[in-house]
Amino acid sequence: MIRISGVIRKSLKEQFRSFWLLMLTVSTAPFFVIVYNLISQSYAPVYDVLILNRDQEIQSNSRHILMGDSLIRSLYLKENQGWRISLTDERQRGEEKLKNGQADLLMIIPENFSEVLADLKAGMNEDKSKESLNLEFVGNISDINYIITSILVYSYVHEYISTHTGVKPLFNFIETPLGSSGRMSDFDLAVPGLLIFSIIMLMLTASVAMITEVENKTMIRLKLSKVRTLELMGGIAIIQILVGFISVLATLGVAASLGFKFQGTFLPVFIVVLLTTVSVIAFSLFIAAFSKSVTQVLIIGNFPLFLFMFFTGAMFPMNVKPWFFAGGYPISLISLMSPSHSVSALKKLLIMQKGLPDIIPELLCLIILCLAYFSLGLWVYRKRHMGEK
């Protein structure tokens, strides 16, 4: 116990000596949170809708009714749903804008729009009224922007007509989001992966902490003091776990300042973060084992670092065909990398609002990988740097 406490104090001092590397580890993930927030804002699609309103005014109960104008006002108020409305007074001018890429869709409201809606509301010959309502969409039907815009606008107009006439559509479309997914932005959906990314960055500081003893020739003194490899790694791991939690809290804090709301349960998230941190530190043993200096760590470590960053779902969604299913849980090539299970677990906890029992498969995989990484990594490190068999 005395020896391991000495290793912890020494490891803490060494960590602060590598101050800029520590800052890089802790600040990279929060930086990417800001980048993701900017990206999600910049690529949020807005589709341009041109409207040619030919609707004719009608009188009903001494009131002048122009439902075409009402529909346009309603579309203006709902521009945050992904479209931008502008008006045109000629079909030809509208088609020219479509050809020049200044609009994605031209919607032509027919002359009898108000009349048909009034008849539908009064329940007068619904079948005939529906048949006489010809809402025309004009655009390049092979263009994905037109397809998306037409679906958005048609769905809204369909809802608008149903609301104002009381006539039920032929079918009811019901969308039921899982957990909070229906209320979350693209940025919110990216945060669970970015939290795991903040832990992946430990691969650098943990590997450097392990190899510093070799590069500074202090490994001989450690051997003479009879410090075992397990004690040495345990002391280093405790400091790196603290660094990992600081990095996660910093990332979460930046995300919260940009609008992310933590909606999970603390204990399951804590367990996932802890196991992920331990697994990344354990994997770092392999990098340290095959390195002889900090420079080599920064070169060799880039390969697994980028694999863990880009092929586990931490930065981008991954859809890989599973090798097999274990109790309904898919096991694939990326399952050999512990962060893939961590990302899956945090998405269940923070997005789908699930609890600890629902992430048992992920936790089991993390525990198995932690044991495997530590066992193999410790054996290789002993062989190469500690001179133990």
C-alpha positions as CSV (number, residue, x, y, z in Angstrom):
1,M,0.0,0.0,0.0
2,I,2.9,2.3,0.8
3,R,4.5,1.6,-2.5
4,I,1.4,2.2,-4.6
5,S,0.8,5.5,-2.7
6,G,4.3,6.5,-3.6
7,V,3.6,5.7,-7.3
8,I,0.4,7.7,-7.2
9,R,2.3,10.8,-5.9
10,K,5.1,10.3,-8.4
11,S,2.6,9.8,-11.3
12,L,0.7,13.0,-10.3
13,K,3.9,15.0,-10.4
14,E,4.9,13.5,-13.8
15,Q,1.4,14.3,-15.1
16,F,1.8,18.0,-14.3
17,R,5.3,17.9,-15.9
18,S,3.5,16.9,-19.1
19,F,1.2,19.9,-18.7
20,W,0.5,20.7,-22.3
21,L,-0.3,17.0,-23.1
22,L,-2.7,17.1,-20.2
23,M,-4.3,20.2,-21.5
24,L,-4.6,18.6,-25.0
25,T,-6.3,15.5,-23.5
26,V,-8.8,17.5,-21.4
27,S,-9.6,20.2,-23.9
28,T,-9.8,18.3,-27.2
29,A,-13.3,16.8,-26.7
30,P,-14.8,20.1,-25.4
31,F,-13.3,21.8,-28.5
32,F,-15.0,19.2,-30.7
33,V,-18.3,19.8,-28.9
34,I,-18.1,23.4,-30.0
35,V,-17.2,22.3,-33.6
36,Y,-20.2,19.9,-33.7
37,N,-22.5,22.6,-32.5
38,L,-21.3,24.9,-35.3
39,I,-21.6,22.2,-37.9
40,S,-25.1,21.2,-36.8
41,Q,-26.1,24.9,-37.1
42,S,-24.5,25.4,-40.4
43,Y,-25.8,22.3,-42.2
44,A,-29.3,22.5,-40.9
45,P,-31.2,22.3,-44.2
46,V,-33.6,25.1,-45.2
47,Y,-35.6,24.5,-48.3
48,D,-36.9,27.3,-50.5
49,V,-40.6,27.2,-51.3
50,L,-42.2,29.5,-53.9
51,I,-46.0,30.0,-53.7
52,L,-48.2,31.2,-56.5
53,N,-51.6,32.0,-54.9
54,R,-54.5,31.9,-57.3
55,D,-57.1,31.5,-54.7
56,Q,-60.4,33.5,-55.2
57,E,-62.1,35.2,-52.3
58,I,-65.5,33.9,-51.2
59,Q,-68.2,35.2,-48.9
60,S,-69.7,33.1,-46.0
61,N,-72.0,34.4,-43.3
62,S,-71.2,38.0,-44.4
63,R,-67.5,37.3,-44.0
64,H,-64.8,37.5,-46.7
65,I,-62.8,34.3,-46.7
66,L,-59.4,33.8,-48.4
67,M,-58.0,30.5,-47.2
68,G,-55.0,30.7,-49.6
69,D,-53.7,33.8,-47.7
70,S,-54.4,32.0,-44.4
71,L,-52.4,29.0,-45.5
72,I,-49.4,31.2,-46.6
73,R,-49.5,33.0,-43.2
74,S,-49.5,29.7,-41.5
75,L,-46.5,28.5,-43.5
76,Y,-44.6,31.7,-42.7
77,L,-45.2,31.1,-39.0
78,K,-43.8,27.5,-39.3
79,E,-40.6,28.3,-41.2
80,N,-38.6,26.8,-38.3
81,Q,-39.8,23.4,-39.6
82,G,-37.3,23.5,-42.4
83,W,-38.6,25.7,-45.2
84,R,-38.3,29.3,-46.3
85,I,-41.4,30.9,-48.0
86,S,-41.4,33.4,-50.8
87,L,-44.2,34.5,-53.2
88,T,-44.4,34.8,-56.9
89,D,-47.1,36.4,-59.1
90,E,-46.4,34.4,-62.3
91,R,-46.0,30.7,-63.0
92,Q,-43.3,31.4,-65.6
93,R,-41.2,33.6,-63.2
94,G,-41.5,30.9,-60.6
95,E,-40.3,28.2,-63.0
96,E,-37.4,30.3,-64.0
97,K,-36.3,30.5,-60.3
98,L,-36.6,26.7,-60.1
99,K,-34.4,26.3,-63.1
100,N,-31.8,28.8,-61.7
101,G,-31.7,27.0,-58.4
102,Q,-33.3,29.8,-56.5
103,A,-36.1,27.6,-55.2
104,D,-36.7,23.9,-54.5
105,L,-40.4,23.8,-55.1
106,L,-43.2,25.9,-56.6
107,M,-46.6,25.3,-55.0
108,I,-49.6,26.6,-56.9
109,I,-52.8,27.2,-54.8
110,P,-55.8,26.8,-57.1
111,E,-58.6,29.3,-57.6
112,N,-61.2,27.2,-55.8
113,F,-59.1,26.6,-52.7
114,S,-61.3,28.7,-50.3
115,E,-64.5,27.3,-51.9
116,V,-63.5,23.7,-51.6
117,L,-62.4,24.1,-48.0
118,A,-65.7,25.9,-47.1
119,D,-67.6,23.0,-48.8
120,L,-65.6,20.4,-46.9
121,K,-66.2,22.2,-43.6
122,A,-69.9,22.3,-44.3
123,G,-69.9,18.6,-45.1
124,M,-71.1,19.2,-48.7
125,N,-70.3,16.3,-51.0
126,E,-66.9,15.5,-49.6
127,D,-65.8,13.1,-52.3
128,K,-66.5,15.6,-55.1
129,S,-64.8,18.4,-53.1
130,K,-61.7,16.4,-52.6
131,E,-61.5,15.5,-56.3
132,S,-61.8,19.1,-57.3
133,L,-59.0,20.4,-55.1
134,N,-55.8,20.3,-57.2
135,L,-52.8,21.6,-55.3
136,E,-50.0,21.7,-57.8
137,F,-46.3,21.1,-57.0
138,V,-43.7,22.1,-59.6
139,G,-40.0,21.2,-59.5
140,N,-37.3,18.8,-60.6
141,I,-38.7,15.5,-59.4
142,S,-35.3,13.8,-59.6
143,D,-33.8,16.4,-57.1
144,I,-33.5,15.2,-53.5
145,N,-34.2,18.7,-52.3
146,Y,-37.5,18.8,-54.2
147,I,-38.5,15.3,-52.9
148,I,-37.8,16.4,-49.2
149,T,-39.5,19.8,-49.7
150,S,-42.6,18.3,-51.3
151,I,-43.0,15.8,-48.5
152,L,-42.6,18.5,-45.8
153,V,-45.0,20.9,-47.5
154,Y,-47.5,18.3,-48.5
155,S,-47.7,17.0,-45.0
156,Y,-48.2,20.4,-43.5
157,V,-50.9,21.4,-46.1
158,H,-52.6,18.1,-45.5
159,E,-52.6,18.8,-41.8
160,Y,-53.8,22.4,-42.4
161,I,-56.8,21.3,-44.5
162,S,-57.8,18.7,-41.9
163,T,-57.6,21.2,-39.1
164,H,-59.7,23.8,-40.9
165,T,-62.3,21.5,-42.3
166,G,-62.6,18.7,-39.8
167,V,-62.4,16.2,-42.5
168,K,-60.3,13.2,-41.5
169,P,-57.6,12.0,-43.9
170,L,-57.6,8.6,-45.5
171,F,-55.1,7.4,-42.9
172,N,-53.6,8.7,-39.7
173,F,-49.8,8.9,-39.5
174,I,-48.5,8.5,-36.0
175,E,-44.8,8.9,-35.2
176,T,-43.7,7.7,-31.8
177,P,-40.1,8.7,-31.0
178,L,-38.0,6.6,-28.6
179,G,-37.2,8.4,-25.4
180,S,-36.2,12.0,-26.1
181,S,-35.1,11.5,-29.7
182,G,-38.0,13.4,-31.1
183,R,-37.1,16.5,-29.0
184,M,-33.3,16.4,-29.6
185,S,-31.3,18.2,-32.2
186,D,-28.4,16.7,-34.2
187,F,-26.0,18.4,-31.8
188,D,-27.8,16.7,-28.8
189,L,-27.6,13.3,-30.5
190,A,-23.8,13.8,-31.0
191,V,-23.0,14.5,-27.3
192,P,-23.0,10.9,-26.0
193,G,-20.3,10.0,-28.6
194,L,-18.3,13.1,-27.8
195,L,-18.3,12.2,-24.1
196,I,-16.7,8.9,-25.0
197,F,-14.3,10.7,-27.3
198,S,-13.1,12.7,-24.4
199,I,-12.2,9.4,-22.7
200,I,-10.5,8.0,-25.8
201,M,-8.1,11.0,-25.7
202,L,-6.7,9.4,-22.5
203,M,-4.8,7.0,-24.7
204,L,-2.1,9.6,-25.1
205,T,-1.7,10.7,-21.5
206,A,-1.9,7.2,-20.1
207,S,0.7,5.8,-22.6
208,V,3.0,8.7,-22.0
209,A,2.7,8.2,-18.2
210,M,3.6,4.6,-18.6
211,I,6.6,5.1,-21.0
212,T,8.1,8.1,-19.1
213,E,9.5,5.7,-16.5
214,V,11.4,3.9,-19.3
215,E,12.6,7.0,-21.1
216,N,13.8,8.7,-17.9
217,K,15.6,5.5,-16.8
218,T,13.7,5.5,-13.5
219,M,12.5,1.9,-14.2
220,I,15.7,0.6,-12.7
221,R,15.0,2.4,-9.4
222,L,11.4,1.1,-9.4
223,K,12.7,-2.5,-9.9
224,L,15.2,-2.0,-7.0
225,S,12.4,-0.7,-4.7
226,K,10.5,-4.0,-5.6
227,V,7.6,-2.2,-7.1
228,R,5.5,-4.7,-9.0
229,T,4.1,-4.0,-12.5
230,L,0.6,-4.2,-11.1
231,E,1.4,-1.6,-8.4
232,L,3.0,0.7,-10.9
233,M,0.1,0.4,-13.4
234,G,-2.4,0.8,-10.5
235,G,-0.9,4.1,-9.3
236,I,-0.7,5.5,-12.9
237,A,-4.3,4.3,-13.6
238,I,-5.8,6.1,-10.6
239,I,-4.4,9.5,-11.8
240,Q,-5.5,8.8,-15.4
241,I,-9.0,7.9,-14.1
242,L,-9.2,11.3,-12.4
243,V,-8.0,13.0,-15.7
244,G,-10.7,11.0,-17.6
245,F,-13.5,12.2,-15.3
246,I,-12.2,15.8,-15.5
247,S,-12.2,15.5,-19.3
248,V,-15.8,14.1,-19.3
249,L,-17.0,16.9,-16.9
250,A,-15.4,19.6,-19.1
251,T,-17.0,18.1,-22.2
252,L,-20.4,17.9,-20.6
253,G,-20.0,21.4,-19.2
254,V,-19.3,22.9,-22.7
255,A,-22.2,20.9,-24.2
256,A,-24.5,22.2,-21.5
257,S,-23.5,25.7,-22.1
258,L,-24.4,25.3,-25.7
259,G,-27.9,24.0,-24.9
260,F,-27.5,20.2,-24.2
261,K,-29.7,19.0,-21.3
262,F,-28.5,16.0,-19.3
263,Q,-31.5,13.7,-19.1
264,G,-30.0,10.5,-17.9
265,T,-29.6,8.8,-14.5
266,F,-26.3,9.6,-12.8
267,L,-25.3,6.1,-11.5
268,P,-25.5,4.2,-14.9
269,V,-23.7,7.0,-16.7
270,F,-21.0,7.0,-14.0
271,I,-20.5,3.2,-14.4
272,V,-20.2,3.5,-18.2
273,V,-17.7,6.4,-17.9
274,L,-15.6,4.5,-15.3
275,L,-15.5,1.2,-17.3
276,T,-14.6,3.1,-20.5
277,T,-11.8,5.0,-18.8
278,V,-10.4,1.8,-17.3
279,S,-10.6,0.0,-20.7
280,V,-8.8,2.9,-22.5
281,I,-6.1,3.0,-19.9
282,A,-5.7,-0.8,-20.2
283,F,-5.4,-0.6,-23.9
284,S,-2.7,2.1,-23.5
285,L,-0.5,-0.6,-22.1
286,F,-0.1,-2.0,-25.6
287,I,1.1,1.4,-26.9
288,A,3.5,1.8,-24.0
289,A,4.8,-1.7,-24.4
290,F,5.8,-1.2,-28.0
291,S,7.3,2.3,-27.5
292,K,10.6,3.4,-26.0
293,S,10.0,7.1,-25.8
294,V,7.3,9.7,-25.6
295,T,7.9,10.5,-29.3
296,Q,7.3,6.9,-30.3
297,V,4.1,7.0,-28.2
298,L,2.8,10.0,-30.1
299,I,3.6,8.3,-33.4
300,I,2.5,4.7,-32.7
301,G,-0.5,5.9,-30.6
302,N,-2.1,7.8,-33.5
303,F,-3.1,4.6,-35.2
304,P,-5.3,3.1,-32.4
305,L,-6.4,6.6,-31.4
306,F,-7.9,7.3,-34.8
307,L,-9.4,3.8,-35.0
308,F,-11.1,4.4,-31.6
309,M,-12.2,7.9,-32.6
310,F,-13.7,7.2,-36.1
311,F,-14.7,3.5,-36.1
312,T,-16.5,3.1,-32.8
313,G,-19.4,5.5,-33.3
314,A,-17.8,8.2,-31.0
315,M,-17.5,10.7,-33.8
316,F,-19.8,9.3,-36.5
317,P,-22.6,6.6,-36.6
318,M,-21.3,3.2,-37.5
319,N,-23.4,0.5,-39.2
320,V,-21.4,-2.8,-39.3
321,K,-22.9,-6.2,-40.2
322,P,-22.7,-8.3,-37.0
323,W,-20.8,-11.5,-36.8
324,F,-23.4,-13.0,-34.5
325,F,-25.9,-12.1,-31.8
326,A,-25.3,-12.8,-28.1
327,G,-28.6,-12.7,-26.3
328,G,-29.9,-10.3,-29.0
329,Y,-26.9,-8.0,-28.7
330,P,-24.9,-7.7,-31.9
331,I,-21.2,-8.6,-31.9
332,S,-19.1,-7.3,-34.8
333,L,-15.6,-6.3,-35.7
334,I,-15.9,-2.9,-33.9
335,S,-17.1,-4.8,-30.8
336,L,-13.4,-5.5,-30.1
337,M,-13.0,-1.8,-29.4
338,S,-14.5,-0.9,-26.0
339,P,-15.8,2.6,-26.9
340,S,-18.3,1.1,-29.3
341,H,-20.2,-0.5,-26.4
342,S,-19.8,2.8,-24.4
343,V,-21.4,4.9,-27.1
344,S,-24.2,2.4,-27.4
345,A,-24.8,2.5,-23.6
346,L,-24.8,6.3,-23.4
347,K,-27.2,6.6,-26.3
348,K,-29.6,4.3,-24.5
349,L,-29.2,6.2,-21.3
350,L,-29.2,9.8,-22.5
351,I,-31.3,9.6,-25.7
352,M,-33.7,6.7,-25.2
353,Q,-34.1,7.3,-21.5
354,K,-33.4,3.7,-20.6
355,G,-32.0,2.5,-17.3
356,L,-29.2,0.3,-15.9
357,P,-30.9,-3.1,-16.7
358,D,-31.1,-2.1,-20.4
359,I,-27.3,-1.6,-20.7
360,I,-26.3,-4.9,-19.1
361,P,-25.0,-6.3,-22.5
362,E,-22.8,-3.3,-23.0
363,L,-21.5,-3.4,-19.4
364,L,-20.6,-7.1,-19.7
365,C,-18.7,-6.4,-22.9
366,L,-16.8,-3.5,-21.3
367,I,-15.9,-5.7,-18.3
368,I,-14.7,-8.5,-20.6
369,L,-12.6,-6.1,-22.7
370,C,-11.2,-4.4,-19.6
371,L,-9.9,-7.8,-18.3
372,A,-8.6,-8.8,-21.7
373,Y,-6.8,-5.5,-22.4
374,F,-5.3,-5.5,-18.9
375,S,-4.2,-9.1,-18.9
376,L,-2.6,-9.1,-22.3
377,G,-1.3,-5.5,-22.0
378,L,0.3,-6.1,-18.6
379,W,2.0,-9.3,-19.9
380,V,3.5,-7.5,-22.9
381,Y,4.6,-4.5,-20.8
382,R,6.3,-6.8,-18.3
383,K,8.1,-8.7,-21.0
384,R,9.4,-5.5,-22.8
385,H,10.0,-3.0,-20.0
386,M,10.0,-4.7,-16.5
387,G,12.0,-7.8,-17.4
388,E,9.4,-10.1,-15.8
389,K,8.3,-13.4,-17.2
